[in-house]
Amino acid sequence: MHKSPSQTYLGFDFGMSRIGLAIGNSISQRATPLKTITAQDGIPQWEVIQGLLKKWSIDAIIVGMPYTLNNTHQDITFAAQKFANRLKQKFKLPIHTVDE
């Protein structure tokens, strides 16, 4: 029986002034809060993220998308999508978005 290797994920709870981070893996299928980083108008400290990606050997990134209760977009949803796009461009890792 062949098992697939464990994948490690870095999750982001996007905010315009603070971004929450969590670490998780495909074996436990759980995430553990890691830290909160500051952001200036949605722009984080990219060097902090780079350091965490290396430290934890991240395989993929997950970004929570803040939709309204009726599943429509709001201003923060567009900002979170822009953030996810920037992560993909900067770090060349798979990006997964999930409804918060």
PyMOL CGO cylinders between C-alpha atoms (Angstrom):
from pymol import cmd
from pymol.cgo import CYLINDER

trace = [
    CYLINDER, 0.00, 0.00, 0.00, 1.49, 3.33, -1.10, 0.3, 1, 1, 1, 1, 1, 1,
    CYLINDER, 1.49, 3.33, -1.10, 0.75, 6.39, 1.01, 0.3, 1, 1, 1, 1, 1, 1,
    CYLINDER, 0.75, 6.39, 1.01, 1.14, 9.89, -0.32, 0.3, 1, 1, 1, 1, 1, 1,
    CYLINDER, 1.14, 9.89, -0.32, 3.65, 12.09, 1.49, 0.3, 1, 1, 1, 1, 1, 1,
    CYLINDER, 3.65, 12.09, 1.49, 2.47, 14.57, 4.06, 0.3, 1, 1, 1, 1, 1, 1,
    CYLINDER, 2.47, 14.57, 4.06, 1.76, 18.08, 2.80, 0.3, 1, 1, 1, 1, 1, 1,
    CYLINDER, 1.76, 18.08, 2.80, 2.34, 21.11, 5.03, 0.3, 1, 1, 1, 1, 1, 1,
    CYLINDER, 2.34, 21.11, 5.03, 0.11, 24.16, 4.61, 0.3, 1, 1, 1, 1, 1, 1,
    CYLINDER, 0.11, 24.16, 4.61, 0.36, 27.76, 5.73, 0.3, 1, 1, 1, 1, 1, 1,
    CYLINDER, 0.36, 27.76, 5.73, -3.07, 29.30, 6.19, 0.3, 1, 1, 1, 1, 1, 1,
    CYLINDER, -3.07, 29.30, 6.19, -3.90, 33.01, 6.10, 0.3, 1, 1, 1, 1, 1, 1,
    CYLINDER, -3.90, 33.01, 6.10, -6.81, 34.83, 7.72, 0.3, 1, 1, 1, 1, 1, 1,
    CYLINDER, -6.81, 34.83, 7.72, -6.51, 38.06, 5.75, 0.3, 1, 1, 1, 1, 1, 1,
    CYLINDER, -6.51, 38.06, 5.75, -7.13, 41.49, 7.18, 0.3, 1, 1, 1, 1, 1, 1,
    CYLINDER, -7.13, 41.49, 7.18, -6.16, 44.98, 6.08, 0.3, 1, 1, 1, 1, 1, 1,
    CYLINDER, -6.16, 44.98, 6.08, -4.12, 45.69, 9.26, 0.3, 1, 1, 1, 1, 1, 1,
    CYLINDER, -4.12, 45.69, 9.26, -3.56, 42.21, 10.72, 0.3, 1, 1, 1, 1, 1, 1,
    CYLINDER, -3.56, 42.21, 10.72, -3.20, 38.79, 9.09, 0.3, 1, 1, 1, 1, 1, 1,
    CYLINDER, -3.20, 38.79, 9.09, -3.57, 35.62, 11.11, 0.3, 1, 1, 1, 1, 1, 1,
    CYLINDER, -3.57, 35.62, 11.11, -1.43, 32.63, 10.21, 0.3, 1, 1, 1, 1, 1, 1,
    CYLINDER, -1.43, 32.63, 10.21, -1.93, 28.95, 10.98, 0.3, 1, 1, 1, 1, 1, 1,
    CYLINDER, -1.93, 28.95, 10.98, 0.08, 25.84, 10.18, 0.3, 1, 1, 1, 1, 1, 1,
    CYLINDER, 0.08, 25.84, 10.18, -1.46, 22.52, 9.21, 0.3, 1, 1, 1, 1, 1, 1,
    CYLINDER, -1.46, 22.52, 9.21, -0.76, 19.27, 7.44, 0.3, 1, 1, 1, 1, 1, 1,
    CYLINDER, -0.76, 19.27, 7.44, -2.55, 16.70, 5.35, 0.3, 1, 1, 1, 1, 1, 1,
    CYLINDER, -2.55, 16.70, 5.35, -2.07, 13.87, 7.86, 0.3, 1, 1, 1, 1, 1, 1,
    CYLINDER, -2.07, 13.87, 7.86, -3.76, 15.45, 10.87, 0.3, 1, 1, 1, 1, 1, 1,
    CYLINDER, -3.76, 15.45, 10.87, -6.07, 17.58, 8.70, 0.3, 1, 1, 1, 1, 1, 1,
    CYLINDER, -6.07, 17.58, 8.70, -5.96, 20.21, 11.43, 0.3, 1, 1, 1, 1, 1, 1,
    CYLINDER, -5.96, 20.21, 11.43, -4.58, 23.70, 11.65, 0.3, 1, 1, 1, 1, 1, 1,
    CYLINDER, -4.58, 23.70, 11.65, -2.87, 25.27, 14.65, 0.3, 1, 1, 1, 1, 1, 1,
    CYLINDER, -2.87, 25.27, 14.65, -2.68, 29.05, 15.09, 0.3, 1, 1, 1, 1, 1, 1,
    CYLINDER, -2.68, 29.05, 15.09, 0.87, 30.23, 14.49, 0.3, 1, 1, 1, 1, 1, 1,
    CYLINDER, 0.87, 30.23, 14.49, 1.00, 34.00, 14.82, 0.3, 1, 1, 1, 1, 1, 1,
    CYLINDER, 1.00, 34.00, 14.82, -0.46, 37.30, 13.68, 0.3, 1, 1, 1, 1, 1, 1,
    CYLINDER, -0.46, 37.30, 13.68, 1.51, 39.66, 11.47, 0.3, 1, 1, 1, 1, 1, 1,
    CYLINDER, 1.51, 39.66, 11.47, 0.83, 43.30, 10.78, 0.3, 1, 1, 1, 1, 1, 1,
    CYLINDER, 0.83, 43.30, 10.78, -0.11, 44.68, 7.39, 0.3, 1, 1, 1, 1, 1, 1,
    CYLINDER, -0.11, 44.68, 7.39, -0.29, 48.17, 5.94, 0.3, 1, 1, 1, 1, 1, 1,
    CYLINDER, -0.29, 48.17, 5.94, -3.45, 48.51, 3.83, 0.3, 1, 1, 1, 1, 1, 1,
    CYLINDER, -3.45, 48.51, 3.83, -3.42, 44.74, 3.27, 0.3, 1, 1, 1, 1, 1, 1,
    CYLINDER, -3.42, 44.74, 3.27, 0.27, 44.55, 2.40, 0.3, 1, 1, 1, 1, 1, 1,
    CYLINDER, 0.27, 44.55, 2.40, 2.11, 42.27, 4.84, 0.3, 1, 1, 1, 1, 1, 1,
    CYLINDER, 2.11, 42.27, 4.84, 5.73, 42.00, 5.83, 0.3, 1, 1, 1, 1, 1, 1,
    CYLINDER, 5.73, 42.00, 5.83, 6.71, 39.73, 2.94, 0.3, 1, 1, 1, 1, 1, 1,
    CYLINDER, 6.71, 39.73, 2.94, 10.05, 38.81, 4.53, 0.3, 1, 1, 1, 1, 1, 1,
    CYLINDER, 10.05, 38.81, 4.53, 8.23, 37.36, 7.57, 0.3, 1, 1, 1, 1, 1, 1,
    CYLINDER, 8.23, 37.36, 7.57, 6.11, 35.18, 5.29, 0.3, 1, 1, 1, 1, 1, 1,
    CYLINDER, 6.11, 35.18, 5.29, 9.19, 34.10, 3.33, 0.3, 1, 1, 1, 1, 1, 1,
    CYLINDER, 9.19, 34.10, 3.33, 10.90, 33.05, 6.56, 0.3, 1, 1, 1, 1, 1, 1,
    CYLINDER, 10.90, 33.05, 6.56, 7.89, 30.99, 7.67, 0.3, 1, 1, 1, 1, 1, 1,
    CYLINDER, 7.89, 30.99, 7.67, 7.63, 29.28, 4.28, 0.3, 1, 1, 1, 1, 1, 1,
    CYLINDER, 7.63, 29.28, 4.28, 11.26, 28.17, 4.59, 0.3, 1, 1, 1, 1, 1, 1,
    CYLINDER, 11.26, 28.17, 4.59, 11.12, 27.28, 8.29, 0.3, 1, 1, 1, 1, 1, 1,
    CYLINDER, 11.12, 27.28, 8.29, 8.08, 25.02, 7.90, 0.3, 1, 1, 1, 1, 1, 1,
    CYLINDER, 8.08, 25.02, 7.90, 8.87, 23.69, 4.37, 0.3, 1, 1, 1, 1, 1, 1,
    CYLINDER, 8.87, 23.69, 4.37, 5.44, 24.74, 3.14, 0.3, 1, 1, 1, 1, 1, 1,
    CYLINDER, 5.44, 24.74, 3.14, 3.96, 22.80, 0.21, 0.3, 1, 1, 1, 1, 1, 1,
    CYLINDER, 3.96, 22.80, 0.21, 0.88, 24.98, -0.38, 0.3, 1, 1, 1, 1, 1, 1,
    CYLINDER, 0.88, 24.98, -0.38, -0.88, 28.08, 0.91, 0.3, 1, 1, 1, 1, 1, 1,
    CYLINDER, -0.88, 28.08, 0.91, -4.51, 28.44, 1.98, 0.3, 1, 1, 1, 1, 1, 1,
    CYLINDER, -4.51, 28.44, 1.98, -6.22, 31.84, 2.06, 0.3, 1, 1, 1, 1, 1, 1,
    CYLINDER, -6.22, 31.84, 2.06, -9.58, 32.32, 3.74, 0.3, 1, 1, 1, 1, 1, 1,
    CYLINDER, -9.58, 32.32, 3.74, -12.02, 34.27, 1.60, 0.3, 1, 1, 1, 1, 1, 1,
    CYLINDER, -12.02, 34.27, 1.60, -14.44, 36.42, 3.59, 0.3, 1, 1, 1, 1, 1, 1,
    CYLINDER, -14.44, 36.42, 3.59, -17.81, 36.17, 1.83, 0.3, 1, 1, 1, 1, 1, 1,
    CYLINDER, -17.81, 36.17, 1.83, -21.07, 37.52, 3.21, 0.3, 1, 1, 1, 1, 1, 1,
    CYLINDER, -21.07, 37.52, 3.21, -23.68, 35.14, 4.62, 0.3, 1, 1, 1, 1, 1, 1,
    CYLINDER, -23.68, 35.14, 4.62, -25.43, 35.01, 1.24, 0.3, 1, 1, 1, 1, 1, 1,
    CYLINDER, -25.43, 35.01, 1.24, -22.10, 34.12, -0.43, 0.3, 1, 1, 1, 1, 1, 1,
    CYLINDER, -22.10, 34.12, -0.43, -21.56, 37.46, -2.16, 0.3, 1, 1, 1, 1, 1, 1,
    CYLINDER, -21.56, 37.46, -2.16, -18.36, 39.44, -2.44, 0.3, 1, 1, 1, 1, 1, 1,
    CYLINDER, -18.36, 39.44, -2.44, -17.53, 42.49, -0.38, 0.3, 1, 1, 1, 1, 1, 1,
    CYLINDER, -17.53, 42.49, -0.38, -14.58, 44.90, -0.48, 0.3, 1, 1, 1, 1, 1, 1,
    CYLINDER, -14.58, 44.90, -0.48, -12.49, 42.71, 1.85, 0.3, 1, 1, 1, 1, 1, 1,
    CYLINDER, -12.49, 42.71, 1.85, -13.17, 39.70, -0.41, 0.3, 1, 1, 1, 1, 1, 1,
    CYLINDER, -13.17, 39.70, -0.41, -11.55, 41.49, -3.35, 0.3, 1, 1, 1, 1, 1, 1,
    CYLINDER, -11.55, 41.49, -3.35, -8.61, 42.54, -1.16, 0.3, 1, 1, 1, 1, 1, 1,
    CYLINDER, -8.61, 42.54, -1.16, -8.15, 38.94, 0.04, 0.3, 1, 1, 1, 1, 1, 1,
    CYLINDER, -8.15, 38.94, 0.04, -8.18, 37.68, -3.57, 0.3, 1, 1, 1, 1, 1, 1,
    CYLINDER, -8.18, 37.68, -3.57, -5.55, 40.27, -4.50, 0.3, 1, 1, 1, 1, 1, 1,
    CYLINDER, -5.55, 40.27, -4.50, -3.47, 39.10, -1.52, 0.3, 1, 1, 1, 1, 1, 1,
    CYLINDER, -3.47, 39.10, -1.52, -3.79, 35.46, -2.68, 0.3, 1, 1, 1, 1, 1, 1,
    CYLINDER, -3.79, 35.46, -2.68, -2.67, 36.47, -6.18, 0.3, 1, 1, 1, 1, 1, 1,
    CYLINDER, -2.67, 36.47, -6.18, 0.36, 38.29, -4.77, 0.3, 1, 1, 1, 1, 1, 1,
    CYLINDER, 0.36, 38.29, -4.77, 1.31, 35.23, -2.68, 0.3, 1, 1, 1, 1, 1, 1,
    CYLINDER, 1.31, 35.23, -2.68, 1.19, 33.08, -5.82, 0.3, 1, 1, 1, 1, 1, 1,
    CYLINDER, 1.19, 33.08, -5.82, 3.34, 35.53, -7.81, 0.3, 1, 1, 1, 1, 1, 1,
    CYLINDER, 3.34, 35.53, -7.81, 5.92, 36.01, -5.06, 0.3, 1, 1, 1, 1, 1, 1,
    CYLINDER, 5.92, 36.01, -5.06, 6.33, 32.48, -3.75, 0.3, 1, 1, 1, 1, 1, 1,
    CYLINDER, 6.33, 32.48, -3.75, 5.32, 30.23, -6.69, 0.3, 1, 1, 1, 1, 1, 1,
    CYLINDER, 5.32, 30.23, -6.69, 3.40, 27.80, -4.46, 0.3, 1, 1, 1, 1, 1, 1,
    CYLINDER, 3.40, 27.80, -4.46, -0.07, 26.32, -5.01, 0.3, 1, 1, 1, 1, 1, 1,
    CYLINDER, -0.07, 26.32, -5.01, -2.74, 28.63, -3.56, 0.3, 1, 1, 1, 1, 1, 1,
    CYLINDER, -2.74, 28.63, -3.56, -6.09, 27.33, -2.31, 0.3, 1, 1, 1, 1, 1, 1,
    CYLINDER, -6.09, 27.33, -2.31, -8.89, 29.69, -1.31, 0.3, 1, 1, 1, 1, 1, 1,
    CYLINDER, -8.89, 29.69, -1.31, -11.60, 28.60, 1.12, 0.3, 1, 1, 1, 1, 1, 1,
    CYLINDER, -11.60, 28.60, 1.12, -14.82, 30.24, 2.24, 0.3, 1, 1, 1, 1, 1, 1,
    CYLINDER, -14.82, 30.24, 2.24, -14.44, 31.48, 5.79, 0.3, 1, 1, 1, 1, 1, 1,
]
cmd.load_cgo(trace, "trace")
